Amino acid sequence: MKKYSFILLLLLSFSCEDVIDVDLNTAEPKLVVDASINWLKNTVGNEQIIKLTLSAPYFDAEVPPASGAEVFITDGNGNTFQFSEEDQTGRYKTLDFIPEIDETYQLTIIYQGETYTGTETLKSVVDIDYVEQNNDGGFSGDEIELKAYYTDPVAAQNYYLFEFLSDIVVVPNLEVYDDEFTNGNQIFGFYTEEDLESGDVVTIRNYGVSERYYEFMFVLLQQSSEGGGGPFETQPATVRGNCSNQTNPDHFPLGYFRLSEVSELLYTVE
């Protein structure tokens, strides 16, 4: 028995690894639009940021910024809000935005001779009422679960994006909800994390979103969960957002233009 073990050890010790070069298809970089206009309740909402990047090859470690674009948003009253780039970072900022519930806005991006546009409506959201903690959750019965309750308005069709942020994981936990079967009732966003402990602070945000954005995120999160990754992992199929290329329709952008009122609550785990 010792003889065979010794031979196996020698084989493992002198084995080598072949370097395999994977020849992946390359494609022309696409513009990636992260235009999330968030109006936190009880704030002015004038300061907003839009992030523009470019798609990159799979094995690239860095995401290149889309620098040098002209970016602005126009509302239904003819107001134009210009976004200025910060130090060639692909981050475009304004200090003059005017948020208005149920107002329709158009995003315009002019980048490398092509014009991209997207249209969306700013959606309202109700307050987070309270958070309920369960210390006996998960399959093992020893995980902490949080339920953030809110009361859905009875007179409207509503869609929600819930975001849970903590120091435990870098990528936020995202879930979308609609009120098709819960209209007018008190319902909750759900969060659990196996490493969550007493004293941890969780930032909970509820965003009011449009039906189209709900459908976009629903498909995106479904693909991510089936693949075992998050919403920022590579997707098995392209999920088209609400932005289009007016100059060259075939060279469409990725990402989404969203406007939301936001209810935020900081919860300290007991």
N, C-alpha and C positions, 0 to 999 in steps of 0.2 A: 504494500500500500504506500509506503514511504517512497519507494522507487518511482512509482507512477506520478506521485505528487511532485517529486524533484524534476522529472522530465517535463511536466506541465509548466512548472515554474520557469525552466530554461526557455521553453517555447515562448512564454509570455514576455520574458525579459529581452529576448532577441527579436521579437516581432517588430515590424515597422509599420508606419501609417503612410499610405499613398495620398498625395495632395490631389484632390479632384477639383478641377476648374469647371464651374457650371456656366455654360454659355447661355445667358438669358437674353431674351429679345429686348431691344431698346426702343423707346418711343420718344417723340418730341415732348418736352416738358409741358405740363398743363398748369394754368393758373389755379391756385387753391385759395378760396375765399373763406375767411373766418370773420364774418361780419355779424357779430352778435351785439345788438344794441340793447342794453339792459338798464331799465329804469328802476332802481331800488326804491321801494316805498319810503316816503318821508324825506326824499332827497330831491334836488333840482333836476338831476339827470342830464346836465349840460355837457359833462365830460365823458366822451366816448372814444373807443379805440377799435379800429379795423385792422386785422392782420392779413397780409398777403404773402404767400409763399409759392414755391414751384414744386411740382412733383419731381421726384428724384429716383435714380436706380435703386433697386431693392437693397443692395449691400452698402449704399452710401451712409455714412454715419451722421452727416449733417443735412439739415433741410435748408435749401437756399432761399433767402428772402427775395420777394419780387419788389425790387427797389426801383424808384423813378416813376411810379405811376401817378396819375391824377385821379383823385378819389373825392367824390362828393355825393351827398344825399339831398333829394328835393322832396318837400312835402306837398300836400294838396293845396296849400295856400300860396305856393310860389316861393317859399323860403328855401334857400340853398345853403347847405352846411358843408363847408370845405374842410377836408381832412388833410393835414400836413404830415409828411413823413418825418420820423425821428431818426436822424443820423444813419440813413441808408440801412435801416433794420427791417424794413417791410412792415413796420408798425406805423399806422396813420392815425392821427389824433385830432380831435376838435374839442374846443371848450365852449362852443356856442349852440350845441344841439338843443332843440325844443321838443320834448316828448309830449305826445297827446294821445290819449286812449282812443282806439278805433280810427285813428288817422292812418291813411295809406301813404307810404313812402317809397321812393324809387332810388335805388343805389346805382351809381354810374362809376365805372372804372375804365380809364383809358390807359392801356399798357402796351408798349411796343407796337403802336400803330393800330391796335385793335380795341374796340369798344365793347365792354361787358355791362349788362344791366340786370337788375333784379327788382321785383316789386313785392312788398309785404305790408301787412297791417299790424300796428302795435296793439297787442292783446293785454287785457287786464288780468289780475289774479287776486284771489282772496288771501287773507292772512293765514299763517299757520297758527292753529289754536293752541296746541300743546303737544308735548312729546311723551310717549309712554315707553317705558323700558322693561324688557323681559330678560332676566339673567339665565333662563333655562332653555335657550333656543338652540337651533342647529341639530344635526343628526346625533351628536354626542350628548346634547342636553346641557352643555356648559358654555354656550356662546351667548354673547350679549346681542339682543335684537332691539332696534329702535323703530317705533311707529310715529310718524309725524302727521297728526290729524289736521284736517282742514274741512270746512263746510262748503260744499258745492252749491252755487246759486241755482235756484229752481227754474228760473225763467230764461235760461240761456244754455246753448250747447257749448261746453267748455273742454279744453284740452290743456294738459299740464306736462311740464318737464320737471322732474325732481332731480336735484343734485345733492349728493352727500360728500363732503370733503373732510378728510382727517389727515394727520401726519403719518398714519400707518402706511398708506399706499399713495403713490404719486398720481396715478390716474383716478379721477373722481368716479364715484358710482352714479350712473345715470339711469333713470327709468322714465317712461312716458305713460300717461294715464288719460283716459277719456271718461266722460260721465254718462255713457250710453245706458248703463245698468245701475248707476248710482246717482242719477240726477236729483239734486236737492237734499242729498244725505251727507252725513259726516263720514268721510273716508280718510285713508292715510297713504303716505308714501312709506316704503319699507326699506330698512337698511340693516345689514348684519355683516360683521367682519370678525373672523376667528381670533384675531390678535387685539381686539378692542378691550380696553381695561378701564377700571375706575380712575377718574381724573382726566381721561382723554377728552379733548374738546372736538366736537363735530359741528362743522358749519352746514346747516341745512338750508337749501334754497328751493323755492317753488316758483317756476316761471309760467306765466300765461303764454300759450303758443297757439298758432293757427292750426286748422285741420291738416293743411298740406305739410306743415313742419312735423306734426305728430306722425303722419304716415311716413315721411322721410326717415325720422329717427326710429320708428318702429321696425322698418326693414333693416336699417343699419345695425340696430342693437340685436335683432334676430340673427343676422349673419355673424356678428361678433360672438354671440353666445354659442352658436353651433360650432364655431371654430375654436372656442376656448380662449379667445382674446378679448380685448376691449374695443370700444368704438373707434379708437385711433390705430388699431392694427390694420394690416393689409386685408382688404375685403375680397371675397371670391368673385364678386361682380361689382361693376360700377353702379353706385347709387346716385342718380342725378338729382341735384338740388334745384333751386328756383332761379339761378342765374344763367344767362345765356350770352353767347358771343354774337353781337349784332353784325360784326364785320365778316366773320368766318364761322358760321353755325356749326360746322363739323369740328372745329377746335374749341369745344365747349369747356367751361371751367368746372372745377370740383368745389364742393362746399355749399354754404347756404347763407342767405341774408335773412336774419331773424330779428324781430323787435318784440320785447317782452317787458311787462311790469314784473317786478320780482319781490317776493316776500322772503325775508331772511331771518333765521333764528340760530343763535349759537347755543349749543347744548353741551353741558359738561356731564360726562358719564358718571353715574352714582356708584 
